Amino acid sequence: MAANSLHAANKMKFKKSAAPSREKTIQLRSFLLQIKNKSDKLINYFLVSYFIAGIILAYFYDTWMVAAGIGGLSLIAYYSTKWILPYSNLYQYVLSGVFGIFMAQYIYQMHGLFEMHFVAFIGSAILITYQDWKLQIPLVLIVVVHHAVFGYLQYMGVSEVYFTQLEYMDLQTFIIHVVLAAIIFFICGLWAHHFKEYSERHIEQTFKMGRLQEEKLQKEVLLAMSESLQTMNEQLIEAQQMAHIGSWMWDIKNNQVHRSQEFYRIFDRTPAELDSRYESFLYCLHPDDRKDVEKTISNCLNNRIPFTFEARVIIPGKPSKTIFAQGKTIEDSSGNLTRLHGTIQDITGRKTYEEALEKSNTELRKSNQELDKFVYSVSHDLRAPLLSMQGLVDITEEETIEELTRENMLMLRGSIRRLDTFIADILNYSRNARMEIKNVTIDFTEVLNHITNDLQYMNQSSKKVDITTSVNQNSTFCSDNGRLCIVLNNLISNAIRYHNPKADNPFVRIMVNSNEKNATIEIEDNGIGIPEQFHQKVFDMFYRVSENSTGSGLGLYIVKETLSKLKGEIMVDSQPGRGTKFTLTIPNIFYQ
Amino acid sequence: MEANLFMFDKVMIVDDTKIDRYVASFAMKKNKFTREILEFDMATKAIAFLENNQHLPENLPQIIILDIRMPEMDGFQFLERMSLLPQSIKKSCCIIMLSSSLDPSDHNRAESNPVVKKFINKPLNKGSLEEIRNLYISSMGDTQESRVSNA
């Protein structure tokens, strides 16, 4: 990239210096045009002044016709030429002639007043403004012709011809007159020429200076460019070093692979050890990976699609490295495959880390499974004698008619149930904390049937609690079934346990409304209710509303903890003596 | 015709816990569930009994109530050993698993085994006995001439 930019910059420089003369000519022309326009403007005033001067002179010898006629014709000649041929400088020659005519006109008007001859010099001086010595020629010609013709005619004594009023106008005087006039015309021509040369030189100098400045600027830009390129290159090398990414570019036709510094560093080889052929790169790879890499790259070349692969690099005398490579094809302007370029990244560290992570994950999973087994074994061993006791209580209760024994058995059964629930709670708590979320599609009707069936055993008190469920599920719902069961089981068994014995028809109403976004579950009862001041506390660990409550104080804590794993929410609305309503919102994982 | 009063002729119970066997036997006797109860405190002994009587169908139980967690040979190992016995035994015996385990993997394992008809939680009581009876009628009723029909 650096070479390309420099090359382009050089080209630019050559292009600039290729046509300096043309540019100079253009600049000179535009300068002369400026002078011409400025002079033309001035000429307008001069010509008008000439004409007016002619009118004034007409007072002396009543030469009105001459003043208006010859002056007018002169103006017409000048302006018409200028109008017809605006791009030619013919009108300037006409102007020069017009100045000669005006001189002749004034001399005539003033009946040969000698001072009128000076008018020719005024014209000659004015013409310097155009910086063109040739403009003096028409003026000189007219002056010469006029002097020769009129001087001769007057000398011959022709009347009505006025050339001079001087009586001593002899040949000697005439010669002096001619020489002086010639000198003036010559000087004016010379000045015009000098001015022109001076302008040209000035322009050339300005142009030269401009070019020098431009070159200097160009040099500065080039320097800045190459400096920033150098900085960029250094930054690139540094970035590659830090990211452990090396870059490469393979010129397929010449089988030349250009590789960055970091590429060689990753391969732990010098450019001499790893030559620029593509095959030598393949040779560095682990033999088991070589075939796959070759296949991947040839697939990339054939189908012109980007590729990625992971491979091991063999480094003599050192542990091998793992690289991650990616690349793509480059086509020239006519669509031919010319190059392949891309990067390689040293992912040895990441790979080792991934493997270590995988190993520790496996270990963790194993210890989790062991812990799971342990928890179940403990819970089983705790429950087994408890359930034996319950069996004995069942028998004793059935066999005796003695009131006291029956009452005692009832209390014993209550205690057993309480301990059993506690064990189940602890089991659920430990499962919720450890188990991974396992999302499955959920049929709420089925789930609720299962739970209410299981809870029938505790729903056998003197007053049976009426359990009704209504499910409105019109889309697939996904969540963790095990956790959902824990939550619902806890809430529904609570509703049964804390029913109001004084109520006529104790009930639990479960309503499920599930849509694509979430499921809203309402569990409502007309049980004993919870005083408002405890609403916030019921979800706390080991919190029990009253000493009479038979729960462990874990149930609602587990509900809340489990729900938080499901990213759900719970709200409680309850009044003592009226009943309790729990409202759950559980997000639908299926549509997320 | 005392036999006609019982739902079943023979029920085998395999459980290492004496109290649980006692409770189960009591409930069965009380509810006239079976004429004879075959009690085994070890699964190995129960398997030995089945093996010895495999050619004597009149000695085999219609129902086997099987605990899961037992020393030496547990309920699942018992099932594996039983699968090696002739088809006739497996067909005539209805196996019910009875446990205090809350481990869902136990439940799944038991219910996925084709010879296990039901997983029942301890303790065995009148309700669960009724459940077993209904299950037996519905599953065995069509294929086998049941002695229950006499009752």
HADDOCK unambig.tbl for C-alpha pairs under 7 A between the chains (distance, minus, plus):
assign (segid A and resid 376 and name CA) (segid B and resid 102 and name CA) 6.94 0.50 0.50
assign (segid A and resid 376 and name CA) (segid B and resid 103 and name CA) 5.86 0.50 0.50
assign (segid A and resid 380 and name CA) (segid B and resid 100 and name CA) 6.08 0.50 0.50
assign (segid A and resid 380 and name CA) (segid B and resid 101 and name CA) 5.16 0.50 0.50
assign (segid A and resid 380 and name CA) (segid B and resid 102 and name CA) 6.99 0.50 0.50
assign (segid A and resid 383 and name CA) (segid B and resid 100 and name CA) 6.39 0.50 0.50
assign (segid A and resid 384 and name CA) (segid B and resid 100 and name CA) 5.73 0.50 0.50
assign (segid A and resid 387 and name CA) (segid B and resid 122 and name CA) 6.15 0.50 0.50
assign (segid A and resid 387 and name CA) (segid B and resid 123 and name CA) 5.75 0.50 0.50
assign (segid A and resid 388 and name CA) (segid B and resid 19 and name CA) 6.18 0.50 0.50
assign (segid A and resid 388 and name CA) (segid B and resid 20 and name CA) 5.61 0.50 0.50
assign (segid A and resid 388 and name CA) (segid B and resid 123 and name CA) 6.53 0.50 0.50
assign (segid A and resid 390 and name CA) (segid B and resid 123 and name CA) 6.84 0.50 0.50
assign (segid A and resid 391 and name CA) (segid B and resid 23 and name CA) 5.69 0.50 0.50
assign (segid A and resid 391 and name CA) (segid B and resid 123 and name CA) 5.22 0.50 0.50
assign (segid A and resid 392 and name CA) (segid B and resid 23 and name CA) 6.27 0.50 0.50
